[in-house]
Amino acid sequence: MKFYQSKLLNKLPELTHAFTTKHSGKSIFPYDTCNLAFHVGDNPLNVEKNHELLAKALGYEKRTLVHMKQIHSDIIKIVGENDHFYAPPTCDALITNKKNIPLMVMVADCSPLLFYDPVQKVIAVAHAGRAGAFANITHKVISIFEEKFASNAADILVAVGPNIAACCYEVGDEIFDEAKERGLEYALERKGGRYYLDINAILKTQLQNAGIEEKNREFSPTCTCCAHEEYFSYRASGVTGRFSGVLMLA
């Protein structure tokens, strides 16, 4: 199974994590090969095989994995006893302090975020596309850390996986206007009369404002649209699969 890991999180032996790629799975075109999403039209048997391969590679039981029915919201779910692989909650972020419960976020241009508080031993994953970034889901996740798990934001580590960069994320007038209304002009770039949105710039600002120190933030330099041979990209391919960020506390 081919995947990449965060340098920030990789030094912590109590964590298991990965950002998967589109390779080393069983799916066929246009989901070739390691699609992990059931909702994109892929053969569900192949999707399940891909999950089995990933579970084996990372050393967890497939049934214990909690993924999400993602709806581009700012809804955050504290993982409960009834959440498991076959009963994914509808939300865009998951958080737990339970050991051996892998959490998964699936993306194909949106930003996969992995959070960890090494003091209180709490993990979270979040899905931040344009809607999630505009709704400041990162700040809301950190607020749950603080309010429900007694975390200090200064302790929290955040790794952001590959996502679409401003070079490829052209937006129309409606999104441009919404960004300006929300005070996000700093994340807009104009090139040749066209507008491009920098989601990472928004996330960096939001994380900083939420108290996440620069040394505790890591952003992948990879644009999924540019690197669509390595990662699924909706902007590049249209019909396509989903890769993931996975995080587990051991």
C-alpha positions in Angstrom: 0.0 0.0 0.0 1.5 3.3 -1.1 1.0 6.3 1.3 2.8 9.3 2.6 3.3 10.5 6.2 3.6 13.8 8.0 7.1 14.7 9.3 5.3 16.5 12.2 3.3 13.5 13.3 5.8 10.8 12.2 8.0 11.4 15.3 5.2 10.4 17.7 5.3 6.6 18.4 1.8 6.6 19.9 0.3 7.7 16.5 -0.5 5.7 13.4 -1.3 7.9 10.4 -1.1 8.2 6.6 -2.1 10.2 3.6 -3.0 7.6 1.0 -2.5 7.9 -2.8 -4.5 6.6 -5.7 -2.2 3.6 -6.1 -1.9 0.0 -4.8 -5.6 -0.8 -4.8 -8.1 -2.9 -6.6 -10.4 -0.4 -8.3 -10.4 0.1 -12.0 -10.8 3.1 -14.3 -11.9 5.8 -13.5 -11.3 4.9 -9.9 -7.9 3.3 -10.4 -6.7 2.0 -8.1 -7.0 2.8 -4.4 -10.4 4.6 -4.2 -11.7 4.5 -0.6 -15.1 6.1 -1.1 -18.4 4.2 -1.6 -20.4 7.1 -2.9 -18.6 7.9 -6.2 -19.9 5.0 -8.3 -17.1 2.5 -7.8 -17.7 -1.2 -7.3 -18.3 -1.5 -3.6 -16.5 -4.8 -3.4 -13.4 -3.2 -4.8 -13.7 -0.3 -2.3 -14.0 -2.7 0.6 -10.9 -4.6 -0.7 -9.0 -1.3 -0.7 -10.0 -0.6 2.9 -8.9 -4.1 3.8 -5.5 -3.5 2.2 -5.1 -0.2 4.0 -6.2 -1.7 7.4 -3.6 -4.4 7.0 -0.9 -1.9 6.0 -1.5 0.4 9.0 -2.3 -2.4 11.5 -5.9 -1.8 12.5 -9.2 -3.8 12.2 -11.3 -2.5 9.3 -14.5 -2.6 11.3 -13.1 -0.2 13.9 -12.4 2.5 11.3 -14.7 5.5 11.5 -15.1 7.4 8.3 -17.7 10.0 7.4 -20.6 10.8 5.1 -19.1 14.1 4.3 -21.5 16.9 3.3 -19.3 20.1 3.1 -20.5 21.2 6.5 -18.9 22.4 9.7 -20.5 19.5 11.7 -18.1 17.8 14.2 -18.8 14.4 15.7 -17.3 13.1 18.9 -16.9 9.4 18.1 -19.2 7.2 20.1 -19.6 3.4 20.7 -22.0 3.1 17.8 -19.7 4.6 15.2 -17.8 2.1 13.0 -16.9 1.2 9.4 -20.4 0.1 8.5 -22.1 3.0 10.3 -20.3 6.2 9.3 -21.8 9.4 10.9 -22.8 12.4 8.7 -20.4 15.2 9.4 -17.1 16.7 8.3 -14.9 16.2 11.3 -14.3 13.5 13.9 -12.6 13.7 17.3 -11.8 11.1 19.9 -9.5 10.3 22.8 -10.1 6.5 22.4 -7.2 4.3 21.5 -7.2 1.9 18.6 -10.0 3.8 16.8 -8.7 5.0 13.4 -10.4 8.1 12.0 -10.6 8.8 8.3 -11.2 11.8 6.1 -11.7 11.4 2.3 -10.8 13.9 -0.3 -10.2 14.6 -4.0 -8.9 18.3 -3.9 -10.3 19.3 -0.6 -8.0 19.5 2.4 -7.5 16.5 4.7 -6.5 17.7 8.2 -5.1 15.6 11.0 -5.1 17.0 14.5 -3.3 15.7 17.7 -3.0 17.0 21.2 -0.1 15.0 22.7 -0.8 16.3 26.2 -4.4 15.2 26.5 -4.0 12.4 24.0 -6.9 13.5 21.6 -7.0 13.1 17.8 -9.3 14.5 15.2 -9.6 14.6 11.4 -11.4 17.2 9.3 -12.6 17.7 5.7 -12.0 21.3 4.6 -13.1 22.2 1.1 -14.1 25.7 0.2 -17.3 25.4 2.2 -15.5 24.0 5.3 -12.8 26.6 5.0 -15.3 29.5 4.6 -17.2 28.1 7.7 -13.9 27.9 9.7 -14.3 24.3 10.5 -10.7 24.3 11.8 -11.5 26.8 14.6 -14.6 24.8 15.6 -12.6 21.5 15.8 -10.0 23.2 18.1 -12.9 24.6 20.2 -14.1 21.0 20.8 -10.6 20.1 21.8 -10.6 22.9 24.4 -14.2 22.6 25.6 -14.7 18.8 25.7 -11.1 17.5 26.3 -9.4 20.3 28.2 -6.9 20.9 25.5 -4.7 23.9 25.1 -4.5 25.1 21.5 -0.8 25.7 21.9 -0.2 22.0 22.3 -2.2 20.9 19.3 -0.4 19.6 16.2 -2.0 19.9 12.7 -0.9 18.2 9.5 -2.7 19.2 6.3 -2.4 16.8 3.4 -2.3 17.3 -0.3 -5.1 19.5 -1.7 -5.8 21.7 -4.6 -3.6 24.8 -4.7 -4.3 28.3 -5.9 -2.5 27.5 -9.2 -5.4 25.3 -10.2 -8.4 26.5 -8.2 -10.1 29.0 -10.5 -13.3 30.4 -9.1 -16.2 32.4 -10.5 -17.7 35.7 -9.5 -20.1 34.1 -6.9 -17.3 32.5 -5.0 -15.1 35.6 -5.4 -17.9 37.8 -3.9 -18.5 35.4 -1.1 -14.8 35.3 -0.2 -14.7 39.1 -0.1 -17.8 39.3 2.1 -16.1 36.9 4.6 -13.0 39.1 4.7 -10.9 36.5 2.8 -9.5 38.8 0.1 -6.0 37.8 1.1 -6.7 34.3 -0.3 -7.7 35.5 -3.8 -5.3 35.8 -6.6 -6.0 37.5 -9.9 -4.2 36.2 -13.0 -5.2 37.2 -16.6 -8.6 38.5 -15.6 -9.4 35.3 -13.7 -9.6 34.6 -10.0 -7.9 31.8 -8.0 -8.6 30.8 -4.4 -5.8 29.7 -2.0 -7.5 27.4 0.5 -4.2 26.8 2.4 -3.8 30.5 3.0 -7.3 30.5 4.7 -6.4 27.5 6.8 -3.1 28.9 7.9 -4.7 32.1 9.0 -7.5 30.3 10.8 -5.2 27.9 12.6 -3.0 30.8 13.7 -6.0 32.7 14.9 -7.2 29.6 16.8 -3.8 29.5 18.7 -2.0 26.8 16.7 1.7 27.8 16.7 3.6 27.9 13.4 6.0 25.1 14.6 2.9 22.9 15.2 1.5 23.3 11.7 2.5 21.4 8.6 1.2 21.8 5.1 1.8 19.4 2.2 3.4 21.3 -0.7 1.5 19.1 -3.2 -1.3 20.3 -5.4 -3.7 17.4 -6.1 -4.7 18.8 -9.4 -1.1 19.2 -10.6 -0.3 15.8 -9.2 -3.5 14.0 -10.4 -1.4 11.0 -11.4 -0.6 10.5 -7.8 -3.8 11.7 -6.1 -7.4 11.8 -7.0 -8.5 15.2 -8.2 -12.1 16.1 -9.0 -11.0 19.3 -10.7 -8.6 17.4 -13.0 -10.7 14.3 -13.7 -14.4 14.9 -12.8 -15.5 11.3 -12.1 -12.8 10.0 -9.8 -12.1 8.3 -6.5 -11.1 9.6 -3.1 -7.8 9.3 -1.2 -7.7 9.8 2.5 -6.0 11.0 5.7 -6.0 8.4 8.5 -5.1 8.9 12.1 -5.2 6.5 15.1 -4.1 6.8 18.7 -2.4 3.6 19.9 
